[in-house]
Amino acid sequence: MKLSVPGAHRISPRGATAVVAGLAAAGLLAAAAPAVSAAPAAPPVSTRPAQSAPAALAAPDIPLANVKAHLTQFSSIAAANGGNRAHGRAGYLASVNYVKGKLDAAGFTTSVQQFTSSGATGYNLIADWPGGDPNQIVMSGSHLDSVTSGAGINDNGSGSAAILETALAVSRAQLQPAKHLRFAWWGAEELGLVGSRYYVNNLPTAERAKISGYLNFDMIGSPNAGYFVYDDDPAIEQTFKDYYAGLGVATEIETEGDGRSDHAPFKNVGVPVGGLFSGADYIKTAAQAQKWGGTSGQAFDRCYHSSCDTTANINDTALDRNSDAVAHAVWTLSANSSGPSGEVFETVDDLTIPDNGPAVTSAVTVSGRTGNAPAALKVGVDIKHTWRGDVVIDLIGPSGTVYPLKSSSGSDSADNVIATYTVNASSETANGVWRLRVQDVAAQDTGYIDSWRLTF
């Protein structure tokens, strides 16, 4: 996990484009978006009926011994390369090559994406499992770099090893999920989420929209472990909570690392995110020690960002449980296609967005439903715009409650907003008029709402 001080490395200035060959090799590039033009005439609002999907297969147990074997390899790599696996150091590239070799042998399609940070070349490793719906991608990621002071076995060899072994379990099972599976190991996270930001910033908006969920695993074997679940996307969060409930293990909402790990760039562009965390330098309370064991009054990881973050700095029970939770989420969330799983209310009436002007609203009327809206209401938007960083988007429920979907960002240089957001709208009556409110908050760029939809 990166340091708590802000350190984001801005890769894409306004108007710049930078896409490396590794993206093309991973099949991540899409055709350039067409120029924004006047909004054409619109067909009427439509709804699509629900369809059922098959039940998910149970995930296999992830062997703890295999996960720890990967940690031993990371430790050996660090020892042979100056004691660390940090960005720009030989130990990091050796770690990439180790993981890539395992994945290549297991039948994954891998690519290495290069970027530059602090005067050194960095690397993201992307691995795609063949098959599954390419328009619905379940993506799991962990940062592979350490800090310069040590081998980084818990931070973040633990997450990297767990998703590697989960990927290898996918291969052993010859899994054929409904959704496409993608795994990623990020570079330069410790310098400010540089690798994951670079990936997201250089991913075309149409490709971003295909990621139905991004799962992040950063520090999941802390020696004085807690069991923390990200409270971002409700469906992903519930998937993890259900797993731990089945073990009889209580969980808490993750707050220590919020915005400090590689899920943040995905979340910032509307990709549903979730993940697990076992704690860093926050102090375990007496209540947490009673609930989870361990020592109150001590940090969850006293070796956080230190030279003692070695293979001795791992809680086997936490690593074992969390690795199995990774597999459970990958199997569960990729099993069913989410596209046709609910009733859709949609408008394709185009609406111009004034440049640096007042907000506009587009309405969808929902009828024929019973009860309240779901806790995981899907809001799909297709906004054509020449500078998406200027665009602020909110959903307004029938009660008038505002649900923020996207804020403005001076560093978001891509065009168009084509994304699906998840909203906990369970306090809203489903039937009624729902509105999408969009505002362009800066000058010199134009756009319009092409279409938007609610999936119940």
Secondary structure, DSSP 8 states (H G I E B T S, - for coil): ---SS--------TT-----HHHHHTT------------------EEE---------------HHHHHHHHHHHHHHHHTTTT--BTTSHHHHHHHHHHHHHHHHTT-EEEEEEEEETTEEEEEEEEEES-SEEEEEEEEEEE--B-TTS--IIIIIIHHHHHHHHHHHHHHHT---SEEEEEEEES-GGGTSHHHHHHHHTS-HHHHTTEEEEEEE-----TT---EE--SSHHHHHHHHHHHHHHT---EE--TTTTSSTHHHHHHTT--EEEEE--SSSB--HHHHHHH-S-TTSBS-TTTTSTT-STTS--HHHHHHHHHHHHHHHHHHHHS-STTSS-EEEE---EEE-TT---EEEEEEE-S--SB--TTEEEEEEEEES-GGGEEEEEE-TT--EEEEE---TT-----EEEEEEE--TTSBSSEEEEEEEEE-SSS--EEEEEEEEE-
